[in-house]
Amino acid sequence: MTTADNRISPRSRIFLPRLEHASPIPAGVRIGDMIFSSAITGKDPATGRLHLDPHTQISQAFANLDSFLDAAGITVDHIGHMTIFLQDLADRAIVNQEWERRFPDPDNRPARHAIVAPLADFHEELRLQLEIIAVATPRGDSALD
């Protein structure tokens, strides 16, 4: 990648087919060993729509997170921090079920912050957004690989 003035950019885009943002932003970027996601939602990649059922939409958001991690070449073990934006605090219990499914060991979970925010401003049916920061260690340099 090059910048507008032809310098080589250290940033590379992470692309998710069928889960592109409507705005001109990438699903995420990699700078060196750092991985940053944009908002990951529960949009169904097959239909391009959000499920109205909170359980289904939240489960899909975490499945989309798995797809993002795969596209970035990492796993949940590389996540250092996750921010969860919730439309409704009542959905936190559903989020915790998905959280514990991906991070069953309470001594080996990433840091997490949950925020209640007016997500309906973006899309009326949107229940949550996930954002992560991860560190991708080179293959063979970590017990994670």
N, CA, C and O atoms as a GROMACS GRO file, in nm:
protein
  580
    1MET      N    1   0.084  -0.118   0.000
    1MET     CA    2   0.000   0.000   0.000
    1MET      C    3   0.088   0.125   0.000
    1MET      O    4   0.194   0.128   0.063
    2THR      N    5   0.043   0.225  -0.071
    2THR     CA    6   0.114   0.352  -0.072
    2THR      C    7   0.020   0.462  -0.029
    2THR      O    8  -0.102   0.450  -0.042
    3THR      N    9   0.077   0.570   0.022
    3THR     CA   10  -0.001   0.685   0.065
    3THR      C   11  -0.019   0.780  -0.053
    3THR      O   12   0.034   0.754  -0.162
    4ALA      N   13  -0.092   0.888  -0.032
    4ALA     CA   14  -0.118   0.986  -0.139
    4ALA      C   15   0.012   1.046  -0.192
    4ALA      O   16   0.018   1.083  -0.310
    5ASP      N   17   0.115   1.055  -0.109
    5ASP     CA   18   0.242   1.112  -0.157
    5ASP      C   19   0.344   1.002  -0.190
    5ASP      O   20   0.465   1.026  -0.187
    6ASN      N   21   0.294   0.880  -0.221
    6ASN     CA   22   0.374   0.767  -0.267
    6ASN      C   23   0.470   0.708  -0.164
    6ASN      O   24   0.564   0.638  -0.201
    7ARG      N   25   0.447   0.734  -0.037
    7ARG     CA   26   0.525   0.666   0.067
    7ARG      C   27   0.459   0.530   0.092
    7ARG      O   28   0.338   0.516   0.075
    8ILE      N   29   0.537   0.432   0.132
    8ILE     CA   30   0.480   0.301   0.163
    8ILE      C   31   0.411   0.310   0.299
    8ILE      O   32   0.471   0.352   0.398
    9SER      N   33   0.285   0.269   0.301
    9SER     CA   34   0.206   0.272   0.424
    9SER      C   35   0.228   0.144   0.504
    9SER      O   36   0.232   0.036   0.446
   10PRO      N   37   0.244   0.156   0.636
   10PRO     CA   38   0.258   0.036   0.717
   10PRO      C   39   0.123  -0.033   0.741
   10PRO      O   40   0.118  -0.140   0.801
   11ARG      N   41   0.016   0.028   0.695
   11ARG     CA   42  -0.120  -0.022   0.722
   11ARG      C   43  -0.170  -0.106   0.605
   11ARG      O   44  -0.161  -0.064   0.489
   12SER      N   45  -0.223  -0.225   0.635
   12SER     CA   46  -0.285  -0.306   0.530
   12SER      C   47  -0.429  -0.339   0.572
   12SER      O   48  -0.459  -0.362   0.689
   13ARG      N   49  -0.515  -0.339   0.473
   13ARG     CA   50  -0.658  -0.359   0.493
   13ARG      C   51  -0.691  -0.507   0.514
   13ARG      O   52  -0.633  -0.595   0.450
   14ILE      N   53  -0.787  -0.532   0.603
   14ILE     CA   54  -0.842  -0.666   0.622
   14ILE      C   55  -0.981  -0.664   0.560
   14ILE      O   56  -1.066  -0.583   0.599
   15PHE      N   57  -1.004  -0.751   0.464
   15PHE     CA   58  -1.127  -0.751   0.386
   15PHE      C   59  -1.214  -0.871   0.424
   15PHE      O   60  -1.164  -0.982   0.440
   16LEU      N   61  -1.344  -0.847   0.437
   16LEU     CA   62  -1.440  -0.955   0.463
   16LEU      C   63  -1.545  -0.956   0.353
   16LEU      O   64  -1.631  -0.868   0.351
   17PRO      N   65  -1.541  -1.051   0.263
   17PRO     CA   66  -1.642  -1.056   0.157
   17PRO      C   67  -1.782  -1.066   0.216
   17PRO      O   68  -1.804  -1.138   0.314
   18ARG      N   69  -1.875  -0.996   0.158
   18ARG     CA   70  -2.016  -0.992   0.197
   18ARG      C   71  -2.042  -0.930   0.333
   18ARG      O   72  -2.156  -0.929   0.380
   19LEU      N   73  -1.939  -0.878   0.397
   19LEU     CA   74  -1.958  -0.809   0.525
   19LEU      C   75  -1.895  -0.670   0.521
   19LEU      O   76  -1.851  -0.617   0.623
   20GLU      N   77  -1.891  -0.610   0.402
   20GLU     CA   78  -1.833  -0.478   0.387
   20GLU      C   79  -1.921  -0.375   0.459
   20GLU      O   80  -2.042  -0.394   0.474
   21HIS      N   81  -1.859  -0.268   0.503
   21HIS     CA   82  -1.931  -0.157   0.563
   21HIS      C   83  -1.994  -0.073   0.453
   21HIS      O   84  -1.941  -0.065   0.342
   22ALA      N   85  -2.107  -0.012   0.484
   22ALA     CA   86  -2.170   0.078   0.387
   22ALA      C   87  -2.085   0.204   0.370
   22ALA      O   88  -2.082   0.262   0.261
   23SER      N   89  -2.017   0.245   0.474
   23SER     CA   90  -1.927   0.361   0.468
   23SER      C   91  -1.794   0.318   0.407
   23SER      O   92  -1.764   0.198   0.404
   24PRO      N   93  -1.715   0.411   0.360
   24PRO     CA   94  -1.586   0.376   0.298
   24PRO      C   95  -1.477   0.347   0.401
   24PRO      O   96  -1.377   0.418   0.408
   25ILE      N   97  -1.499   0.243   0.481
   25ILE     CA   98  -1.399   0.204   0.582
   25ILE      C   99  -1.375   0.054   0.570
   25ILE      O  100  -1.465  -0.020   0.530
   26PRO      N  101  -1.256   0.009   0.604
   26PRO     CA  102  -1.228  -0.134   0.596
   26PRO      C  103  -1.288  -0.209   0.716
   26PRO      O  104  -1.324  -0.148   0.816
   27ALA      N  105  -1.299  -0.340   0.704
   27ALA     CA  106  -1.343  -0.423   0.816
   27ALA      C  107  -1.241  -0.414   0.929
   27ALA      O  108  -1.275  -0.427   1.047
   28GLY      N  109  -1.116  -0.392   0.892
   28GLY     CA  110  -1.011  -0.378   0.990
   28GLY      C  111  -0.879  -0.349   0.920
   28GLY      O  112  -0.871  -0.348   0.798
   29VAL      N  113  -0.776  -0.326   1.000
   29VAL     CA  114  -0.643  -0.302   0.946
   29VAL      C  115  -0.539  -0.373   1.031
   29VAL      O  116  -0.560  -0.404   1.148
   30ARG      N  117  -0.427  -0.396   0.966
   30ARG     CA  118  -0.309  -0.450   1.034
   30ARG      C  119  -0.197  -0.351   1.018
   30ARG      O  120  -0.169  -0.304   0.908
   31ILE      N  121  -0.132  -0.319   1.129
   31ILE     CA  122  -0.011  -0.237   1.128
   31ILE      C  123   0.093  -0.316   1.207
   31ILE      O  124   0.084  -0.330   1.328
   32GLY      N  125   0.192  -0.367   1.136
   32GLY     CA  126   0.290  -0.453   1.201
   32GLY      C  127   0.220  -0.576   1.256
   32GLY      O  128   0.152  -0.648   1.183
   33ASP      N  129   0.237  -0.601   1.385
   33ASP     CA  130   0.174  -0.716   1.449
   33ASP      C  131   0.040  -0.681   1.514
   33ASP      O  132  -0.023  -0.767   1.576
   34MET      N  133  -0.003  -0.557   1.500
   34MET     CA  134  -0.128  -0.514   1.562
   34MET      C  135  -0.244  -0.526   1.464
   34MET      O  136  -0.232  -0.491   1.346
   35ILE      N  137  -0.357  -0.578   1.514
   35ILE     CA  138  -0.480  -0.592   1.435
   35ILE      C  139  -0.588  -0.508   1.502
   35ILE      O  140  -0.609  -0.518   1.623
   36PHE      N  141  -0.656  -0.424   1.424
   36PHE     CA  142  -0.764  -0.340   1.473
   36PHE      C  143  -0.887  -0.366   1.387
   36PHE      O  144  -0.880  -0.358   1.265
   37SER      N  145  -0.999  -0.395   1.451
   37SER     CA  146  -1.122  -0.413   1.373
   37SER      C  147  -1.200  -0.283   1.372
   37SER      O  148  -1.188  -0.200   1.462
   38SER      N  149  -1.281  -0.268   1.268
   38SER     CA  150  -1.388  -0.168   1.271
   38SER      C  151  -1.506  -0.238   1.338
   38SER      O  152  -1.491  -0.347   1.392
   39ALA      N  153  -1.622  -0.176   1.336
   39ALA     CA  154  -1.739  -0.236   1.399
   39ALA      C  155  -1.777  -0.366   1.330
   39ALA      O  156  -1.794  -0.371   1.208
   40ILE      N  157  -1.789  -0.472   1.409
   40ILE     CA  158  -1.835  -0.601   1.361
   40ILE      C  159  -1.976  -0.619   1.413
   40ILE      O  160  -2.000  -0.615   1.534
   41THR      N  161  -2.070  -0.640   1.322
   41THR     CA  162  -2.211  -0.651   1.360
   41THR      C  163  -2.261  -0.793   1.335
   41THR      O  164  -2.186  -0.882   1.294
   42GLY      N  165  -2.388  -0.812   1.361
   42GLY     CA  166  -2.452  -0.941   1.341
   42GLY      C  167  -2.518  -0.954   1.206
   42GLY      O  168  -2.613  -1.031   1.191
   43LYS      N  169  -2.470  -0.881   1.107
   43LYS     CA  170  -2.526  -0.890   0.972
   43LYS      C  171  -2.500  -1.029   0.915
   43LYS      O  172  -2.387  -1.078   0.920
   44ASP      N  173  -2.603  -1.091   0.862
   44ASP     CA  174  -2.590  -1.223   0.802
   44ASP      C  175  -2.522  -1.208   0.666
   44ASP      O  176  -2.575  -1.140   0.579
   45PRO      N  177  -2.404  -1.269   0.647
   45PRO     CA  178  -2.333  -1.251   0.520
   45PRO      C  179  -2.408  -1.312   0.401
   45PRO      O  180  -2.385  -1.272   0.287
   46ALA      N  181  -2.497  -1.407   0.426
   46ALA     CA  182  -2.572  -1.469   0.316
   46ALA      C  183  -2.683  -1.378   0.264
   46ALA      O  184  -2.714  -1.379   0.145
   47THR      N  185  -2.743  -1.300   0.354
   47THR     CA  186  -2.857  -1.215   0.315
   47THR      C  187  -2.825  -1.067   0.317
   47THR      O  188  -2.895  -0.988   0.254
   48GLY      N  189  -2.720  -1.029   0.391
   48GLY     CA  190  -2.688  -0.887   0.406
   48GLY      C  191  -2.780  -0.816   0.504
   48GLY      O  192  -2.782  -0.693   0.510
   49ARG      N  193  -2.856  -0.892   0.580
   49ARG     CA  194  -2.953  -0.833   0.674
   49ARG      C  195  -2.923  -0.872   0.817
   49ARG      O  196  -2.852  -0.969   0.845
   50LEU      N  197  -2.978  -0.793   0.908
   50LEU     CA  198  -2.970  -0.822   1.050
   50LEU      C  199  -3.090  -0.907   1.091
   50LEU      O  200  -3.202  -0.880   1.050
   51HIS      N  201  -3.065  -1.009   1.170
   51HIS     CA  202  -3.175  -1.087   1.226
   51HIS      C  203  -3.243  -1.003   1.334
   51HIS      O  204  -3.176  -0.932   1.408
   52LEU      N  205  -3.372  -1.011   1.342
   52LEU     CA  206  -3.446  -0.935   1.444
   52LEU      C  207  -3.434  -0.999   1.582
   52LEU      O  208  -3.438  -0.930   1.683
   53ASP      N  209  -3.419  -1.131   1.586
   53ASP     CA  210  -3.406  -1.203   1.713
   53ASP      C  211  -3.271  -1.169   1.777
   53ASP      O  212  -3.167  -1.190   1.714
   54PRO      N  213  -3.269  -1.118   1.900
   54PRO     CA  214  -3.141  -1.079   1.964
   54PRO      C  215  -3.042  -1.194   1.974
   54PRO      O  216  -2.923  -1.174   1.947
   55HIS      N  217  -3.087  -1.316   2.011
   55HIS     CA  218  -2.996  -1.429   2.023
   55HIS      C  219  -2.927  -1.458   1.890
   55HIS      O  220  -2.805  -1.479   1.885
   56THR      N  221  -3.005  -1.459   1.783
   56THR     CA  222  -2.950  -1.491   1.651
   56THR      C  223  -2.855  -1.383   1.604
   56THR      O  224  -2.748  -1.413   1.552
   57GLN      N  225  -2.893  -1.257   1.622
   57GLN     CA  226  -2.808  -1.147   1.577
   57GLN      C  227  -2.676  -1.143   1.655
   57GLN      O  228  -2.570  -1.121   1.596
   58ILE      N  229  -2.682  -1.164   1.785
   58ILE     CA  230  -2.560  -1.160   1.866
   58ILE      C  231  -2.470  -1.279   1.834
   58ILE      O  232  -2.348  -1.265   1.826
   59SER      N  233  -2.530  -1.396   1.817
   59SER     CA  234  -2.453  -1.514   1.778
   59SER      C  235  -2.386  -1.491   1.643
   59SER      O  236  -2.270  -1.530   1.624
   60GLN      N  237  -2.457  -1.429   1.549
   60GLN     CA  238  -2.401  -1.399   1.417
   60GLN      C  239  -2.287  -1.299   1.427
   60GLN      O  240  -2.189  -1.311   1.354
   61ALA      N  241  -2.299  -1.201   1.517
   61ALA     CA  242  -2.190  -1.105   1.534
   61ALA      C  243  -2.062  -1.175   1.578
   61ALA      O  244  -1.953  -1.144   1.529
   62PHE      N  245  -2.074  -1.270   1.670
   62PHE     CA  246  -1.955  -1.343   1.714
   62PHE      C  247  -1.904  -1.436   1.603
   62PHE      O  248  -1.783  -1.457   1.593
   63ALA      N  249  -1.993  -1.491   1.521
   63ALA     CA  250  -1.950  -1.571   1.405
   63ALA      C  251  -1.876  -1.481   1.306
   63ALA      O  252  -1.777  -1.522   1.246
   64ASN      N  253  -1.925  -1.357   1.288
   64ASN     CA  254  -1.857  -1.262   1.201
   64ASN      C  255  -1.721  -1.223   1.258
   64ASN      O  256  -1.626  -1.199   1.184
   65LEU      N  257  -1.712  -1.215   1.390
   65LEU     CA  258  -1.582  -1.192   1.455
   65LEU      C  259  -1.487  -1.306   1.419
   65LEU      O  260  -1.371  -1.281   1.387
   66ASP      N  261  -1.535  -1.430   1.425
   66ASP     CA  262  -1.452  -1.544   1.389
   66ASP      C  263  -1.403  -1.531   1.244
   66ASP      O  264  -1.287  -1.560   1.215
   67SER      N  265  -1.491  -1.488   1.155
   67SER     CA  266  -1.454  -1.469   1.014
   67SER      C  267  -1.348  -1.360   1.000
   67SER      O  268  -1.254  -1.373   0.922
   68PHE      N  269  -1.364  -1.252   1.077
   68PHE     CA  270  -1.265  -1.144   1.075
   68PHE      C  271  -1.129  -1.195   1.122
   68PHE      O  272  -1.027  -1.168   1.058
   69LEU      N  273  -1.128  -1.268   1.232
   69LEU     CA  274  -1.003  -1.321   1.284
   69LEU      C  275  -0.936  -1.413   1.182
   69LEU      O  276  -0.814  -1.408   1.164
   70ASP      N  277  -1.016  -1.497   1.116
   70ASP     CA  278  -0.964  -1.586   1.014
   70ASP      C  279  -0.902  -1.506   0.899
   70ASP      O  280  -0.794  -1.539   0.850
   71ALA      N  281  -0.972  -1.401   0.855
   71ALA     CA  282  -0.921  -1.316   0.746
   71ALA      C  283  -0.791  -1.247   0.786
   71ALA      O  284  -0.705  -1.221   0.702
   72ALA      N  285  -0.777  -1.218   0.915
   72ALA     CA  286  -0.655  -1.154   0.965
   72ALA      C  287  -0.544  -1.254   0.993
   72ALA      O  288  -0.430  -1.215   1.020
   73GLY      N  289  -0.576  -1.384   0.987
   73GLY     CA  290  -0.476  -1.486   1.011
   73GLY      C  291  -0.447  -1.510   1.158
   73GLY      O  292  -0.338  -1.554   1.194
   74ILE      N  293  -0.545  -1.481   1.243
   74ILE     CA  294  -0.526  -1.498   1.387
   74ILE      C  295  -0.646  -1.573   1.446
   74ILE      O  296  -0.739  -1.609   1.374
   75THR      N  297  -0.642  -1.595   1.577
   75THR     CA  298  -0.751  -1.663   1.648
   75THR      C  299  -0.794  -1.577   1.767
   75THR      O  300  -0.736  -1.471   1.792
   76VAL      N  301  -0.894  -1.622   1.839
   76VAL     CA  302  -0.940  -1.549   1.958
   76VAL      C  303  -0.828  -1.537   2.061
   76VAL      O  304  -0.830  -1.446   2.144
   77ASP      N  305  -0.732  -1.627   2.057
   77ASP     CA  306  -0.621  -1.621   2.153
   77ASP      C  307  -0.532  -1.499   2.134
   77ASP      O  308  -0.455  -1.465   2.224
   78HIS      N  309  -0.541  -1.433   2.019
   78HIS     CA  310  -0.459  -1.315   1.991
   78HIS      C  311  -0.527  -1.185   2.035
   78HIS      O  312  -0.464  -1.079   2.033
   79ILE      N  313  -0.655  -1.192   2.073
   79ILE     CA  314  -0.728  -1.071   2.112
   79ILE      C  315  -0.680  -1.023   2.248
   79ILE      O  316  -0.679  -1.100   2.345
   80GLY      N  317  -0.641  -0.897   2.255
   80GLY     CA  318  -0.600  -0.837   2.383
   80GLY      C  319  -0.711  -0.758   2.447
   80GLY      O  320  -0.720  -0.749   2.570
   81HIS      N  321  -0.798  -0.699   2.363
   81HIS     CA  322  -0.907  -0.615   2.415
   81HIS      C  323  -1.026  -0.618   2.321
   81HIS      O  324  -1.010  -0.615   2.199
   82MET      N  325  -1.145  -0.625   2.378
   82MET     CA  326  -1.268  -0.618   2.301
   82MET      C  327  -1.359  -0.513   2.363
   82MET      O  328  -1.377  -0.508   2.485
   83THR      N  329  -1.416  -0.429   2.277
   83THR     CA  330  -1.518  -0.334   2.319
   83THR      C  331  -1.649  -0.381   2.258
   83THR      O  332  -1.656  -0.413   2.140
   84ILE      N  333  -1.753  -0.384   2.340
   84ILE     CA  334  -1.886  -0.426   2.295
   84ILE      C  335  -1.981  -0.310   2.315
   84ILE      O  336  -2.001  -0.263   2.427
   85PHE      N  337  -2.038  -0.263   2.206
   85PHE     CA  338  -2.137  -0.156   2.211
   85PHE      C  339  -2.275  -0.221   2.205
   85PHE      O  340  -2.306  -0.290   2.108
   86LEU      N  341  -2.356  -0.199   2.306
   86LEU     CA  342  -2.489  -0.258   2.316
   86LEU      C  343  -2.597  -0.153   2.299
   86LEU      O  344  -2.588  -0.044   2.356
   87GLN      N  345  -2.698  -0.185   2.222
   87GLN     CA  346  -2.816  -0.098   2.212
   87GLN      C  347  -2.898  -0.107   2.341
   87GLN      O  348  -2.951  -0.006   2.388
   88ASP      N  349  -2.906  -0.227   2.398
   88ASP     CA  350  -2.990  -0.252   2.515
   88ASP      C  351  -2.912  -0.337   2.616
   88ASP      O  352  -2.864  -0.445   2.582
   89LEU      N  353  -2.899  -0.288   2.736
   89LEU     CA  354  -2.824  -0.360   2.840
   89LEU      C  355  -2.882  -0.498   2.867
   89LEU      O  356  -2.811  -0.587   2.914
   90ALA      N  357  -3.009  -0.518   2.838
   90ALA     CA  358  -3.074  -0.648   2.858
   90ALA      C  359  -3.008  -0.757   2.773
   90ALA      O  360  -3.021  -0.875   2.805
   91ASP      N  361  -2.940  -0.720   2.666
   91ASP     CA  362  -2.873  -0.818   2.579
   91ASP      C  363  -2.739  -0.866   2.636
   91ASP      O  364  -2.677  -0.955   2.579
   92ARG      N  365  -2.696  -0.809   2.744
   92ARG     CA  366  -2.566  -0.844   2.802
   92ARG      C  367  -2.556  -0.993   2.837
   92ARG      O  368  -2.451  -1.054   2.820
   93ALA      N  369  -2.666  -1.051   2.886
   93ALA     CA  370  -2.664  -1.194   2.922
   93ALA      C  371  -2.639  -1.280   2.798
   93ALA      O  372  -2.567  -1.380   2.806
   94ILE      N  373  -2.697  -1.243   2.685
   94ILE     CA  374  -2.675  -1.317   2.560
   94ILE      C  375  -2.529  -1.301   2.516
   94ILE      O  376  -2.465  -1.397   2.474
   95VAL      N  377  -2.478  -1.180   2.528
   95VAL     CA  378  -2.338  -1.154   2.494
   95VAL      C  379  -2.246  -1.238   2.581
   95VAL      O  380  -2.149  -1.296   2.532
   96ASN      N  381  -2.276  -1.246   2.711
   96ASN     CA  382  -2.192  -1.324   2.802
   96ASN      C  383  -2.191  -1.472   2.765
   96ASN      O  384  -2.088  -1.538   2.783
   97GLN      N  385  -2.302  -1.525   2.715
   97GLN     CA  386  -2.304  -1.665   2.670
   97GLN      C  387  -2.206  -1.686   2.555
   97GLN      O  388  -2.129  -1.782   2.556
   98GLU      N  389  -2.208  -1.596   2.457
   98GLU     CA  390  -2.116  -1.606   2.343
   98GLU      C  391  -1.971  -1.584   2.389
   98GLU      O  392  -1.880  -1.652   2.343
   99TRP      N  393  -1.953  -1.490   2.480
   99TRP     CA  394  -1.820  -1.459   2.535
   99TRP      C  395  -1.761  -1.583   2.601
   99TRP      O  396  -1.647  -1.621   2.573
  100GLU      N  397  -1.839  -1.647   2.687
  100GLU     CA  398  -1.789  -1.764   2.759
  100GLU      C  399  -1.768  -1.884   2.665
  100GLU      O  400  -1.684  -1.969   2.693
  101ARG      N  401  -1.843  -1.892   2.557
  101ARG     CA  402  -1.823  -1.998   2.458
  101ARG      C  403  -1.686  -1.982   2.391
  101ARG      O  404  -1.617  -2.080   2.366
  102ARG      N  405  -1.648  -1.857   2.361
  102ARG     CA  406  -1.519  -1.834   2.293
  102ARG      C  407  -1.402  -1.825   2.391
  102ARG      O  408  -1.288  -1.854   2.355
  103PHE      N  409  -1.432  -1.785   2.512
  103PHE     CA  410  -1.327  -1.769   2.614
  103PHE      C  411  -1.367  -1.846   2.740
  103PHE      O  412  -1.402  -1.784   2.840
  104PRO      N  413  -1.363  -1.980   2.736
  104PRO     CA  414  -1.412  -2.059   2.849
  104PRO      C  415  -1.325  -2.050   2.975
  104PRO      O  416  -1.375  -2.070   3.085
  105ASP      N  417  -1.197  -2.020   2.959
  105ASP     CA  418  -1.106  -2.014   3.074
  105ASP      C  419  -1.107  -1.873   3.132
  105ASP      O  420  -1.057  -1.780   3.069
  106PRO      N  421  -1.162  -1.856   3.253
  106PRO     CA  422  -1.168  -1.721   3.311
  106PRO      C  423  -1.030  -1.659   3.338
  106PRO      O  424  -1.020  -1.537   3.355
  107ASP      N  425  -0.926  -1.740   3.340
  107ASP     CA  426  -0.791  -1.688   3.360
  107ASP      C  427  -0.721  -1.655   3.228
  107ASP      O  428  -0.606  -1.611   3.228
  108ASN      N  429  -0.791  -1.674   3.116
  108ASN     CA  430  -0.729  -1.649   2.985
  108ASN      C  431  -0.828  -1.580   2.892
  108ASN      O  432  -0.854  -1.627   2.781
  109ARG      N  433  -0.883  -1.470   2.938
  109ARG     CA  434  -0.976  -1.390   2.858
  109ARG      C  435  -0.914  -1.254   2.830
  109ARG      O  436  -0.836  -1.203   2.910
  110PRO      N  437  -0.951  -1.195   2.715
  110PRO     CA  438  -0.903  -1.059   2.688
  110PRO      C  439  -0.973  -0.959   2.778
  110PRO      O  440  -1.078  -0.988   2.836
  111ALA      N  441  -0.916  -0.842   2.787
  111ALA     CA  442  -0.984  -0.733   2.855
  111ALA      C  443  -1.110  -0.701   2.776
  111ALA      O  444  -1.115  -0.722   2.654
  112ARG      N  445  -1.212  -0.652   2.844
  112ARG     CA  446  -1.338  -0.624   2.776
  112ARG      C  447  -1.404  -0.503   2.838
  112ARG      O  448  -1.395  -0.480   2.959
  113HIS      N  449  -1.470  -0.426   2.754
  113HIS     CA  450  -1.546  -0.312   2.800
  113HIS      C  451  -1.679  -0.312   2.725
  113HIS      O  452  -1.680  -0.318   2.602
  114ALA      N  453  -1.789  -0.305   2.798
  114ALA     CA  454  -1.922  -0.298   2.736
  114ALA      C  455  -1.981  -0.160   2.759
  114ALA      O  456  -1.975  -0.106   2.870
  115ILE      N  457  -2.036  -0.104   2.653
  115ILE     CA  458  -2.092   0.030   2.657
  115ILE      C  459  -2.233   0.026   2.600
  115ILE      O  460  -2.256  -0.032   2.493
  116VAL      N  461  -2.328   0.087   2.669
  116VAL     CA  462  -2.462   0.103   2.612
  116VAL      C  463  -2.460   0.231   2.530
  116VAL      O  464  -2.426   0.338   2.580
  117ALA      N  465  -2.497   0.218   2.402
  117ALA     CA  466  -2.490   0.331   2.309
  117ALA      C  467  -2.610   0.326   2.214
  117ALA      O  468  -2.664   0.219   2.188
  118PRO      N  469  -2.651   0.440   2.163
  118PRO     CA  470  -2.767   0.445   2.073
  118PRO      C  471  -2.733   0.396   1.931
  118PRO      O  472  -2.718   0.476   1.838
  119LEU      N  473  -2.721   0.266   1.916
  119LEU     CA  474  -2.684   0.208   1.787
  119LEU      C  475  -2.794   0.220   1.683
  119LEU      O  476  -2.766   0.211   1.563
  120ALA      N  477  -2.916   0.240   1.726
  120ALA     CA  478  -3.027   0.252   1.631
  120ALA      C  479  -3.009   0.371   1.538
  120ALA      O  480  -3.073   0.378   1.433
  121ASP      N  481  -2.922   0.465   1.576
  121ASP     CA  482  -2.892   0.577   1.487
  121ASP      C  483  -2.829   0.528   1.357
  121ASP      O  484  -2.842   0.592   1.252
  122PHE      N  485  -2.760   0.413   1.364
  122PHE     CA  486  -2.694   0.357   1.246
  122PHE      C  487  -2.788   0.266   1.167
  122PHE      O  488  -2.795   0.272   1.044
  123HIS      N  489  -2.860   0.182   1.240
  123HIS     CA  490  -2.954   0.088   1.177
  123HIS      C  491  -3.055   0.049   1.284
  123HIS      O  492  -3.018   0.006   1.393
  124GLU      N  493  -3.181   0.062   1.253
  124GLU     CA  494  -3.287   0.044   1.352
  124GLU      C  495  -3.282  -0.088   1.427
  124GLU      O  496  -3.308  -0.092   1.547
  125GLU      N  497  -3.247  -0.197   1.357
  125GLU     CA  498  -3.248  -0.330   1.421
  125GLU      C  499  -3.115  -0.369   1.484
  125GLU      O  500  -3.104  -0.478   1.541
  126LEU      N  501  -3.014  -0.285   1.476
  126LEU     CA  502  -2.881  -0.319   1.526
  126LEU      C  503  -2.880  -0.334   1.676
  126LEU      O  504  -2.920  -0.242   1.748
  127ARG      N  505  -2.836  -0.451   1.726
  127ARG     CA  506  -2.834  -0.482   1.869
  127ARG      C  507  -2.697  -0.454   1.932
  127ARG      O  508  -2.689  -0.412   2.047
  128LEU      N  509  -2.589  -0.478   1.855
  128LEU     CA  510  -2.454  -0.460   1.911
  128LEU      C  511  -2.351  -0.444   1.801
  128LEU      O  512  -2.376  -0.475   1.684
  129GLN      N  513  -2.235  -0.395   1.842
  129GLN     CA  514  -2.116  -0.388   1.758
  129GLN      C  515  -1.999  -0.436   1.843
  129GLN      O  516  -1.991  -0.407   1.962
  130LEU      N  517  -1.909  -0.510   1.781
  130LEU     CA  518  -1.788  -0.558   1.847
  130LEU      C  519  -1.669  -0.489   1.783
  130LEU      O  520  -1.666  -0.470   1.661
  131GLU      N  521  -1.571  -0.452   1.863
  131GLU     CA  522  -1.443  -0.403   1.812
  131GLU      C  523  -1.333  -0.472   1.891
  131GLU      O  524  -1.344  -0.491   2.012
  132ILE      N  525  -1.227  -0.508   1.820
  132ILE     CA  526  -1.116  -0.575   1.889
  132ILE      C  527  -0.983  -0.510   1.855
  132ILE      O  528  -0.965  -0.446   1.751
  133ILE      N  529  -0.890  -0.530   1.946
  133ILE     CA  530  -0.749  -0.501   1.924
  133ILE      C  531  -0.677  -0.632   1.954
  133ILE      O  532  -0.697  -0.691   2.060
  134ALA      N  533  -0.594  -0.676   1.862
  134ALA     CA  534  -0.523  -0.803   1.879
  134ALA      C  535  -0.377  -0.786   1.840
  134ALA      O  536  -0.340  -0.691   1.771
  135VAL      N  537  -0.296  -0.880   1.886
  135VAL     CA  538  -0.155  -0.883   1.850
  135VAL      C  539  -0.129  -1.015   1.780
  135VAL      O  540  -0.151  -1.122   1.836
  136ALA      N  541  -0.083  -1.006   1.657
  136ALA     CA  542  -0.053  -1.124   1.576
  136ALA      C  543   0.096  -1.150   1.586
  136ALA      O  544   0.177  -1.075   1.530
  137THR      N  545   0.132  -1.255   1.655
  137THR     CA  546   0.274  -1.287   1.667
  137THR      C  547   0.317  -1.365   1.544
  137THR      O  548   0.239  -1.444   1.490
  138PRO      N  549   0.439  -1.346   1.499
  138PRO     CA  550   0.488  -1.425   1.385
  138PRO      C  551   0.482  -1.574   1.416
  138PRO      O  552   0.504  -1.614   1.530
  139ARG      N  553   0.454  -1.655   1.317
  139ARG     CA  554   0.448  -1.800   1.334
  139ARG      C  555   0.576  -1.853   1.398
  139ARG      O  556   0.687  -1.818   1.357
  140GLY      N  557   0.558  -1.938   1.498
  140GLY     CA  558   0.673  -1.999   1.564
  140GLY      C  559   0.732  -1.915   1.676
  140GLY      O  560   0.820  -1.961   1.747
  141ASP      N  561   0.684  -1.789   1.693
  141ASP     CA  562   0.740  -1.703   1.796
  141ASP      C  563   0.658  -1.704   1.925
  141ASP      O  564   0.692  -1.633   2.020
  142SER      N  565   0.553  -1.783   1.930
  142SER     CA  566   0.466  -1.777   2.046
  142SER      C  567   0.401  -1.912   2.072
  142SER      O  568   0.388  -1.993   1.980
  143ALA      N  569   0.362  -1.935   2.194
  143ALA     CA  570   0.287  -2.054   2.228
  143ALA      C  571   0.147  -2.049   2.165
  143ALA      O  572   0.076  -2.150   2.163
  144LEU      N  573   0.106  -1.931   2.114
  144LEU     CA  574  -0.026  -1.916   2.053
  144LEU      C  575  -0.034  -1.986   1.919
  144LEU      O  576  -0.143  -2.026   1.877
  145ASP      N  577   0.077  -2.002   1.850
  145ASP     CA  578   0.075  -2.058   1.714
  145ASP      C  579   0.089  -2.208   1.716
  145ASP      O  580   0.090  -2.272   1.611
   0.00000   0.00000   0.00000
